[in-house]
Amino acid sequence: MKILSSIRAKFSLLFVLVFAFFFHAFNTFYFQDDFFFLRISRISNMQGFIDFFSPLKTFFYRPLSSEVFYFYTHIFHESILFAHALVFILFFIGIYFLYKAIVKMTSSSTLSYLAILLYSLHFTHVFQLYYLGTAQEVFAFTFLIISFYTFLNKSYRVSFLFFVCALLSKESAVLFPIFLVIGSFFKIPQFGHHSKKVYIMYILLSVIALILYRSGSSSVVIHEETYALQLNPRLIVNNTMWYSLWSVGLPNFLPDYFTSILRPPLPAVWAYFESTDAKIYMGSLLLYSATFIGMIIAQYRTLVRKMNIRMLLFLLFSFLLFISPTVLIIHKWMVRLTVPLIFVSFIQAYVLLKAMQNSRLRIASLFLILLYITWNFFGVRVHERTSNYMYESSISRNVESYMNTHKINSARHSSIYFKDPDRKPDAWGWSRKLETTLHGQDFVDFYFPGKKITVLYGYKDTPRVDSYTIDAQQFLR
């Protein structure tokens, strides 16, 4: 009971820390893709629910993490608190099963807890927890981790079930069978022995999923330049480098200011580092990195002697495997590090644990853990500001406040016209930015379910005779 109590205390502490790091997620309102998914998930009968899983889509096939997720949000009256709470609960469940999977792999509860501590407090989770449109990452992460844990326990039916759930949440889940096969290829002893039929079943499920994805994803990839796959070696190397650097702590915005890694960044980048938060974040990160490298050097012989080289190679391969879908496209999303970050966290945890077991390095290892917590805490604060999630949310909140007051009057018109000021727009624009935040026409369904009201944006449209005119500028303050 004492051990159980200790584990409960550790997880309680961890969840409190996660909440303390990311609690501002509960302040973010619906914006961008949220309005699209809220619209398509508004159904009134069982057939509509079944249709969520139809492969006939013109958008990415992620029914569980999009249509179903937003459907339950409707049941709770579009409660933003419920939506964020559900994402956090799923995230906590994923962390718990990640702990159990690592214990199963390593037989070390200390290493497992240290790994999930490093993973769960990493600042990159801003991009998965703050924007509900990226909840798909949390869904896929949790279902894949449960599937892996039950695979290790040879509970194959349960594992297959959660693997299907992951496939219905995010396309990158199709890489999971490759991960399992490569683990067997590297002869990782902790994987245990599994028959070929089991691996074939995982592969078969992935193939079926790929066929389903093709109906929606292919049209998106063809028509959206952002998602176009490019077999460009330079692009692949560049993207791999940035995802690797992000995973060890560098900020999300750096790629926008480097024309080449061999050249100095554009001068505008230094404005990001003027705040106290950014200075503490980067200062503690640099100190952590230098000390961590020094720690590796100090215990080099021990690490070489005790480190399982096959396991290290497997972890590095797994990181590259799970970032592979995104290294082929121009756009870079830190959110895609949800699963790859597991392997980086595990390697760091292993080095720190070996240092903790060395009497000469124990204090330094504890100092490093405190540094890690520090730079990620301030990294979260910096990325809350630079990610624009808070700005997008504030715009949506302003629209929400306006609609609560003027909803009855605006509903009497056949169109809503967001008017721009009679002067040159700023960098964001006014109605142009509103169109992005409100996702064009989709936000109408949120405020006027079932009504057909056309939305006109001043930067490209002209008002109609019956338009309800709204000053666009007031929402961007």
C-alpha positions as CSV (number, residue, x, y, z in Angstrom):
1,M,0.0,0.0,0.0
2,K,2.9,2.3,0.7
3,I,4.2,1.8,-2.8
4,L,0.8,2.4,-4.3
5,S,0.4,5.5,-2.1
6,S,3.8,6.7,-3.3
7,I,2.8,6.2,-6.9
8,R,-0.4,8.0,-6.4
9,A,1.4,10.9,-4.8
10,K,3.9,11.1,-7.7
11,F,1.2,11.1,-10.3
12,S,-0.8,13.7,-8.3
13,L,2.2,15.9,-8.2
14,L,2.9,15.4,-11.9
15,F,-0.7,16.3,-12.9
16,V,-0.6,19.3,-10.7
17,L,2.6,20.4,-12.4
18,V,1.0,19.8,-15.8
19,F,-2.0,21.8,-14.9
20,A,0.2,24.6,-13.5
21,F,2.2,24.7,-16.7
22,F,-0.7,24.6,-19.2
23,F,-3.8,25.9,-17.3
24,H,-4.1,28.9,-19.7
25,A,-5.4,26.3,-22.2
26,F,-8.7,26.5,-20.4
27,N,-8.9,30.2,-21.3
28,T,-8.7,29.6,-25.1
29,F,-12.0,29.8,-27.0
30,Y,-13.0,28.2,-30.2
31,F,-11.2,29.5,-33.3
32,Q,-10.3,28.6,-36.9
33,D,-10.9,24.8,-37.6
34,D,-12.9,24.5,-34.4
35,F,-15.9,26.3,-36.1
36,F,-15.7,23.9,-39.1
37,F,-15.8,20.8,-36.9
38,L,-18.5,22.2,-34.7
39,R,-20.6,22.8,-37.8
40,I,-20.1,19.3,-39.4
41,S,-20.6,17.5,-36.1
42,R,-24.0,19.1,-35.4
43,I,-26.4,16.2,-36.1
44,S,-29.8,15.1,-34.7
45,N,-30.0,11.4,-35.3
46,M,-28.0,8.1,-35.2
47,Q,-27.5,8.1,-39.0
48,G,-25.7,11.4,-38.7
49,F,-23.4,9.9,-36.1
50,I,-22.7,6.8,-38.3
51,D,-21.9,9.1,-41.2
52,F,-19.0,10.5,-39.2
53,F,-17.1,7.3,-40.1
54,S,-18.0,7.4,-43.8
55,P,-14.8,7.6,-45.9
56,L,-16.5,10.0,-48.3
57,K,-14.8,13.2,-47.1
58,T,-13.3,16.2,-48.7
59,F,-11.1,16.8,-45.7
60,F,-8.8,14.6,-43.6
61,Y,-10.3,11.4,-42.3
62,R,-10.1,11.8,-38.5
63,P,-13.7,11.0,-37.4
64,L,-12.9,10.1,-33.8
65,S,-10.8,13.2,-32.9
66,S,-12.9,15.6,-35.0
67,E,-16.6,14.8,-35.6
68,V,-17.1,12.6,-32.5
69,F,-15.1,14.8,-30.2
70,Y,-17.0,18.0,-31.3
71,F,-20.3,16.0,-31.2
72,Y,-19.9,15.4,-27.5
73,T,-19.0,19.0,-27.1
74,H,-22.4,19.9,-28.5
75,I,-24.0,17.6,-26.0
76,F,-22.4,19.7,-23.3
77,H,-23.8,22.9,-24.9
78,E,-20.5,23.8,-26.6
79,S,-18.9,24.1,-23.2
80,I,-15.3,25.1,-23.8
81,L,-14.4,23.9,-20.3
82,F,-15.7,20.4,-21.1
83,A,-13.8,20.3,-24.4
84,H,-10.5,21.3,-22.8
85,A,-11.1,19.0,-19.8
86,L,-11.6,16.0,-22.1
87,V,-8.4,16.7,-23.9
88,F,-6.5,17.0,-20.6
89,I,-8.0,13.8,-19.2
90,L,-7.0,12.0,-22.4
91,F,-3.5,13.5,-22.1
92,F,-3.2,12.3,-18.5
93,I,-4.4,8.8,-19.4
94,G,-1.8,8.7,-22.1
95,I,0.9,9.8,-19.7
96,Y,-0.2,7.1,-17.2
97,F,0.0,4.3,-19.8
98,L,3.3,5.7,-21.1
99,Y,4.6,5.2,-17.6
100,K,3.3,1.6,-17.4
101,A,4.7,0.8,-20.9
102,I,8.2,2.1,-19.9
103,V,8.1,0.1,-16.6
104,K,7.2,-2.9,-18.7
105,M,10.2,-2.2,-21.0
106,T,12.8,-1.3,-18.4
107,S,11.6,-2.7,-15.1
108,S,12.5,0.6,-13.6
109,S,9.8,2.8,-12.0
110,T,12.3,5.6,-11.4
111,L,13.4,5.8,-15.0
112,S,9.8,5.6,-16.2
113,Y,8.6,8.4,-13.9
114,L,11.6,10.5,-14.9
115,A,10.8,10.0,-18.6
116,I,7.1,10.9,-18.2
117,L,8.1,13.9,-16.1
118,L,10.4,15.2,-18.9
119,Y,7.8,14.4,-21.5
120,S,4.7,15.8,-19.9
121,L,6.3,19.2,-18.9
122,H,7.8,19.9,-22.3
123,F,6.7,23.3,-23.6
124,T,5.7,21.8,-27.0
125,H,2.4,20.6,-25.5
126,V,1.2,24.2,-25.8
127,F,0.5,23.2,-29.4
128,Q,-1.5,20.2,-28.5
129,L,-3.4,21.4,-25.4
130,Y,-4.4,25.0,-26.2
131,Y,-6.0,24.6,-29.7
132,L,-8.8,22.1,-29.8
133,G,-8.2,21.7,-33.5
134,T,-5.0,19.8,-32.7
135,A,-6.7,17.5,-30.1
136,Q,-6.2,14.8,-32.7
137,E,-2.6,14.6,-31.6
138,V,-3.6,13.8,-28.0
139,F,-6.2,11.3,-29.2
140,A,-3.6,9.5,-31.3
141,F,-0.9,9.6,-28.7
142,T,-3.1,8.1,-26.0
143,F,-4.6,5.4,-28.1
144,L,-1.2,4.4,-29.5
145,I,0.4,4.2,-26.1
146,I,-2.5,2.0,-24.7
147,S,-2.2,-0.2,-27.8
148,F,1.5,-0.5,-27.3
149,Y,1.2,-1.3,-23.6
150,T,-1.4,-4.0,-24.3
151,F,0.8,-5.3,-27.1
152,L,3.6,-5.8,-24.6
153,N,1.2,-7.7,-22.4
154,K,0.0,-9.8,-25.3
155,S,-3.6,-8.6,-24.9
156,Y,-3.9,-8.4,-28.7
157,R,-7.6,-7.8,-29.1
158,V,-7.5,-4.8,-26.8
159,S,-4.3,-3.6,-28.6
160,F,-6.0,-3.9,-32.0
161,L,-9.1,-2.0,-30.7
162,F,-7.0,0.9,-29.5
163,F,-4.9,0.9,-32.6
164,V,-8.1,1.3,-34.7
165,C,-9.0,4.2,-32.4
166,A,-5.6,5.8,-33.1
167,L,-6.1,5.2,-36.9
168,L,-9.5,7.0,-36.6
169,S,-7.8,9.9,-34.9
170,K,-4.7,10.7,-36.9
171,E,-3.1,9.4,-40.1
172,S,0.4,9.1,-38.6
173,A,-0.9,6.1,-36.6
174,V,-0.2,4.0,-39.7
175,L,3.5,4.1,-38.7
176,F,2.8,2.1,-35.6
177,P,3.2,-1.4,-37.2
178,I,6.6,-0.3,-38.6
179,F,7.6,0.7,-35.1
180,L,6.7,-2.7,-33.8
181,V,8.4,-4.6,-36.7
182,I,11.6,-2.6,-36.3
183,G,11.5,-3.3,-32.5
184,S,11.5,-6.9,-33.4
185,F,14.2,-6.4,-36.0
186,F,16.5,-4.7,-33.4
187,K,15.7,-7.7,-31.2
188,I,14.7,-5.5,-28.3
189,P,14.2,-8.2,-25.6
190,Q,11.6,-6.2,-23.7
191,F,9.3,-6.4,-26.7
192,G,8.9,-10.1,-26.0
193,H,8.0,-12.8,-28.6
194,H,5.0,-12.3,-30.9
195,S,3.8,-14.4,-33.8
196,K,4.0,-13.1,-37.3
197,K,0.1,-13.2,-37.5
198,V,0.0,-10.4,-34.9
199,Y,2.3,-8.2,-36.9
200,I,0.4,-9.0,-40.1
201,M,-2.9,-7.9,-38.4
202,Y,-1.4,-4.5,-37.5
203,I,-0.2,-4.0,-41.0
204,L,-3.5,-5.1,-42.5
205,L,-5.3,-2.5,-40.3
206,S,-2.9,0.2,-41.5
207,V,-3.5,-0.7,-45.1
208,I,-7.3,-0.5,-44.7
209,A,-6.8,2.9,-43.0
210,L,-4.7,4.1,-45.8
211,I,-7.5,3.3,-48.3
212,L,-9.9,5.2,-46.2
213,Y,-7.6,8.2,-45.8
214,R,-7.2,8.4,-49.6
215,S,-10.7,9.6,-50.1
216,G,-10.2,12.7,-48.0
217,S,-6.5,13.3,-47.6
218,S,-5.6,12.9,-51.2
219,S,-7.9,15.8,-52.2
220,V,-6.5,18.0,-49.5
221,V,-2.9,17.2,-50.4
222,I,-3.6,17.9,-54.1
223,H,-5.3,21.3,-53.5
224,E,-3.4,22.6,-50.5
225,E,0.2,23.6,-51.1
226,T,0.8,23.4,-47.3
227,Y,0.3,19.6,-47.4
228,A,1.9,18.8,-50.7
229,L,4.5,16.1,-50.4
230,Q,7.9,16.9,-51.8
231,L,10.8,14.5,-52.2
232,N,13.4,17.2,-51.8
233,P,16.5,16.1,-49.9
234,R,17.4,19.6,-48.8
235,L,13.8,20.1,-47.4
236,I,14.0,16.7,-45.7
237,V,17.3,17.5,-44.0
238,N,16.2,21.0,-43.1
239,N,12.9,19.8,-41.5
240,T,14.6,16.9,-39.7
241,M,17.1,19.4,-38.2
242,W,14.4,21.8,-37.0
243,Y,12.2,19.0,-35.4
244,S,15.3,17.7,-33.7
245,L,16.3,21.2,-32.4
246,W,12.7,21.8,-31.2
247,S,12.6,18.5,-29.3
248,V,15.6,19.6,-27.3
249,G,14.1,23.0,-26.5
250,L,14.7,25.7,-29.2
251,P,11.7,28.0,-29.8
252,N,9.1,27.4,-32.4
253,F,9.6,30.7,-34.3
254,L,13.3,30.3,-35.1
255,P,12.8,28.7,-38.6
256,D,11.0,31.9,-39.7
257,Y,14.1,33.9,-39.2
258,F,16.9,31.7,-40.5
259,T,17.5,31.8,-44.2
260,S,20.3,29.3,-43.6
261,I,21.6,27.6,-40.5
262,L,25.0,28.8,-41.6
263,R,24.0,32.4,-41.6
264,P,22.9,34.8,-38.8
265,P,19.2,35.1,-38.2
266,L,17.2,38.0,-39.5
267,P,17.5,41.0,-37.0
268,A,13.7,40.9,-36.2
269,V,14.2,37.7,-34.3
270,W,15.9,39.5,-31.4
271,A,12.7,41.2,-30.5
272,Y,11.3,37.9,-29.2
273,F,14.1,37.7,-26.6
274,E,13.5,41.1,-25.0
275,S,11.0,39.9,-22.5
276,T,12.0,38.6,-19.1
277,D,10.3,35.3,-19.7
278,A,12.2,34.7,-22.9
279,K,15.5,35.6,-21.2
280,I,14.9,33.1,-18.4
281,Y,13.7,30.5,-20.9
282,M,16.8,30.7,-23.1
283,G,19.2,31.3,-20.3
284,S,18.1,28.2,-18.3
285,L,17.9,26.2,-21.6
286,L,21.4,27.0,-22.5
287,L,22.7,26.2,-19.0
288,Y,20.7,23.0,-19.0
289,S,22.1,22.0,-22.4
290,A,25.7,22.8,-21.5
291,T,25.5,20.9,-18.1
292,F,23.7,18.0,-19.7
293,I,26.5,17.6,-22.3
294,G,29.1,17.9,-19.5
295,M,27.3,15.2,-17.6
296,I,27.4,12.9,-20.6
297,I,31.2,13.5,-20.9
298,A,31.7,13.0,-17.2
299,Q,30.1,9.5,-17.3
300,Y,31.0,8.6,-20.8
301,R,32.5,5.3,-19.9
302,T,29.6,4.2,-17.7
303,L,27.1,5.1,-20.4
304,V,29.0,3.2,-23.1
305,R,29.4,0.2,-20.8
306,K,25.8,0.1,-19.6
307,M,23.8,1.6,-22.5
308,N,22.1,-0.9,-24.7
309,I,23.3,0.3,-28.2
310,R,20.4,-1.5,-29.9
311,M,17.9,0.3,-27.7
312,L,19.6,3.6,-28.4
313,L,19.5,3.0,-32.2
314,F,15.9,1.9,-31.9
315,L,14.9,5.1,-30.0
316,L,16.7,7.3,-32.6
317,F,15.1,5.4,-35.4
318,S,11.7,5.7,-33.8
319,F,12.1,9.5,-33.5
320,L,12.9,9.8,-37.2
321,L,10.1,7.4,-38.1
322,F,7.4,9.4,-36.4
323,I,8.6,12.8,-37.7
324,S,8.9,11.3,-41.3
325,P,5.4,12.3,-42.5
326,T,6.1,16.0,-41.8
327,V,9.7,16.3,-43.2
328,L,8.2,15.9,-46.7
329,I,6.2,19.1,-46.5
330,I,7.1,22.8,-46.5
331,H,5.2,23.8,-43.5
332,K,6.6,23.0,-40.0
333,W,4.4,22.2,-37.1
334,M,5.8,21.8,-33.6
335,V,2.6,20.0,-32.7
336,R,3.8,17.0,-34.7
337,L,6.3,16.2,-31.9
338,T,3.7,14.6,-29.7
339,V,4.9,11.0,-30.2
340,P,8.5,11.6,-31.4
341,L,9.2,13.6,-28.2
342,I,8.7,10.3,-26.2
343,F,12.0,8.9,-27.4
344,V,14.0,12.1,-26.8
345,S,12.6,12.3,-23.3
346,F,13.5,8.6,-22.6
347,I,17.1,9.2,-23.7
348,Q,17.5,12.3,-21.5
349,A,15.8,10.4,-18.5
350,Y,18.3,7.6,-18.9
351,V,21.3,9.9,-18.8
352,L,19.9,11.7,-15.8
353,L,19.1,8.5,-13.9
354,K,22.7,7.2,-14.4
355,A,23.9,10.5,-13.0
356,M,21.6,10.2,-10.0
357,Q,23.1,6.8,-9.3
358,N,26.5,8.4,-9.3
359,S,27.3,9.9,-5.9
360,R,29.5,12.6,-7.5
361,L,26.8,13.6,-10.0
362,R,23.7,13.3,-7.9
363,I,23.4,16.9,-6.9
364,A,24.1,18.0,-10.5
365,S,21.4,15.7,-11.8
366,L,18.8,17.1,-9.4
367,F,19.9,20.6,-10.4
368,L,19.4,19.6,-14.1
369,I,15.9,18.4,-13.4
370,L,15.1,21.8,-11.7
371,L,16.6,23.6,-14.7
372,Y,14.5,21.5,-17.1
373,I,11.3,22.4,-15.2
374,T,12.4,26.1,-15.2
375,W,13.1,26.5,-18.9
376,N,10.0,24.6,-19.9
377,F,7.8,26.6,-17.6
378,F,9.1,29.9,-19.1
379,G,9.1,28.2,-22.5
380,V,5.4,27.7,-22.1
381,R,4.8,31.3,-21.3
382,V,6.9,32.5,-24.3
383,H,5.0,30.1,-26.7
384,E,1.6,31.1,-25.3
385,R,2.5,34.6,-26.6
386,T,4.3,33.8,-29.8
387,S,1.9,31.0,-31.0
388,N,-0.9,33.5,-31.5
389,Y,-3.3,31.1,-29.9
390,M,-4.1,33.6,-27.2
391,Y,-4.6,36.3,-29.8
392,E,-6.9,34.2,-31.9
393,S,-8.8,33.3,-28.8
394,S,-9.2,36.9,-27.7
395,I,-10.7,37.7,-31.1
396,S,-13.2,34.9,-30.8
397,R,-14.0,36.0,-27.3
398,N,-14.7,39.5,-28.6
399,V,-17.0,38.2,-31.3
400,E,-18.7,36.0,-28.6
401,S,-19.3,39.1,-26.4
402,Y,-20.7,41.0,-29.4
403,M,-23.0,38.2,-30.5
404,N,-24.4,37.8,-27.1
405,T,-25.5,41.4,-27.2
406,H,-26.5,41.7,-30.9
407,K,-27.5,38.2,-31.8
408,I,-31.2,38.9,-32.2
409,N,-30.8,41.9,-34.5
410,S,-28.1,40.3,-36.7
411,A,-30.3,37.1,-37.1
412,R,-32.9,39.2,-38.9
413,H,-30.6,39.8,-41.8
414,S,-29.6,37.4,-44.7
415,S,-25.9,38.5,-44.5
416,I,-23.4,39.8,-42.1
417,Y,-20.8,42.3,-43.4
418,F,-17.6,42.9,-41.5
419,K,-16.6,46.4,-42.5
420,D,-12.9,47.6,-42.6
421,P,-11.8,51.1,-41.6
422,D,-11.2,53.5,-44.5
423,R,-7.4,53.4,-44.1
424,K,-4.5,51.1,-45.0
425,P,-4.7,47.9,-42.9
426,D,-2.0,46.8,-40.5
427,A,0.0,43.6,-40.9
428,W,-2.9,41.5,-39.8
429,G,-5.6,43.2,-41.6
430,W,-9.0,43.4,-40.0
431,S,-11.7,41.5,-41.8
432,R,-9.0,39.3,-43.4
433,K,-7.8,38.3,-39.9
434,L,-11.4,37.8,-38.8
435,E,-12.0,35.5,-41.8
436,T,-9.1,33.3,-40.6
437,T,-10.1,33.2,-37.0
438,L,-13.8,32.6,-37.6
439,H,-13.1,30.1,-40.4
440,G,-15.0,32.0,-43.1
441,Q,-18.7,31.0,-43.1
442,D,-18.4,28.3,-40.5
443,F,-18.7,30.4,-37.4
444,V,-22.4,31.2,-38.3
445,D,-23.6,27.8,-37.4
446,F,-22.1,28.2,-33.9
447,Y,-24.3,31.3,-33.2
448,F,-27.2,30.6,-35.6
449,P,-27.7,26.8,-35.8
450,G,-29.6,25.8,-39.0
451,K,-29.8,29.4,-40.3
452,K,-28.3,30.3,-43.7
453,I,-26.6,33.6,-43.2
454,T,-23.9,34.7,-45.6
455,V,-20.8,36.3,-44.1
456,L,-19.1,39.0,-46.1
457,Y,-15.6,40.3,-45.4
458,G,-14.7,43.9,-46.3
459,Y,-11.2,43.2,-47.6
460,K,-12.7,41.2,-50.6
461,D,-16.5,41.6,-50.5
462,T,-19.1,44.4,-50.7
463,P,-22.2,44.8,-48.5
464,R,-25.6,43.8,-49.7
465,V,-28.8,45.7,-49.3
466,D,-29.9,43.6,-46.4
467,S,-26.5,43.2,-44.8
468,Y,-26.0,43.6,-41.0
469,T,-22.8,45.7,-40.9
470,I,-20.3,45.2,-38.1
471,D,-17.1,47.1,-37.5
472,A,-14.3,44.5,-37.9
473,Q,-11.7,46.6,-36.2
474,Q,-13.3,46.4,-32.8
475,F,-12.6,42.6,-32.5
476,L,-8.9,42.9,-33.0
477,R,-8.1,45.2,-30.1
